[in-house]
Amino acid sequence: MYHFQLDLSKLKRESRFPYRLWQVFHCRGLSLRTEQHSARKNYFEVCLRLESEAKICKDIINGQPIHVPYPHAVWKMPMQQIDPGDNYPRDVLALIYPSETVDLFRNAGMVPRENVLPFVMNTEISFLTEKFIRLVNSLYSPGVADQLDWLGFCLIKEVLLAASDRPEVQTMEQKMKNIALWLKNHCSESPDFHALARQYDLNYTQFYQEWRRHIGITPYQYVIQSRLSAAADLLKNSEIPIFKIVEMVNFSGTYVFYRRFEQEYGMTPDQYRKQNKN
């Protein structure tokens, strides 16, 4: 569990891009308690609720309860009151703007009629979200504030597109792709495939059969491949010691990691790092 809230309002921008972020809030596995978040705030916010242990969000917006599945986005207008309807941990990325930017977003077609929109998590939204969060770690480097402004705008646009394309019922292929995306993004964890299947209204046998049909390998093999891919990325783009990478991607030991890595990439991790060193 972690969270951060950063103030971007005083950071210098190089461009004249008008959709400038004021603050950014991000949390993973945090319970948003009503008493902490019921105050009215004078800013405009697009809040991406990416994941939760609860299937359905039951927040209260200006006294009106909502009933919407995850993932979804909420457009919070200035002085609007939103009370969390439960204490389930959530993964949230909130893009916060000065209140006067509402008309800018509305004129650009970036404010939907409904303040709450469910959307299908796709690879583009996942990529933009991960890139945004990575860039935050370099917030005070030249040009990063401008990049975050642009990425935030692109992320909102992609969510709107994903929401407009959202079917009433997910196809089995979409379910499997969403599960695969989740497993890839959480490959360093120890997934509970039975619980994951239940989240998509499947029993484990159905899940396993449909997964093999659409993905082609077993769920466990997919997780191992994702861990190896994450390890390869760390070998190529960092100086983190290999024994530490083994721990980060959740392999049981160095011997197993070396054996699996060599099977996948045809060389040892040391050779891979040397060959791909910038």
GIQUIFEN-V615943 format. One record per helix or strand. SS is the DSSP state (alpha for helix, beta for strand). FROM is the first residue (numbers start at 1). TO is the last residue. If there is no record, write none. Layout:
ss->{SS,SS}
from->{FROM,FROM}
to->{TO,TO}
This chain:
ss->{beta,beta,alpha,beta,beta,beta,beta,beta,beta,beta,beta,alpha,beta,alpha,alpha,alpha,alpha,alpha,alpha,alpha,alpha,alpha}
from->{2,23,34,43,56,60,64,68,72,82,90,99,116,123,144,172,193,204,219,242,254,269}
to->{7,30,37,52,57,61,65,69,76,83,98,107,118,136,164,185,199,215,237,248,265,275}
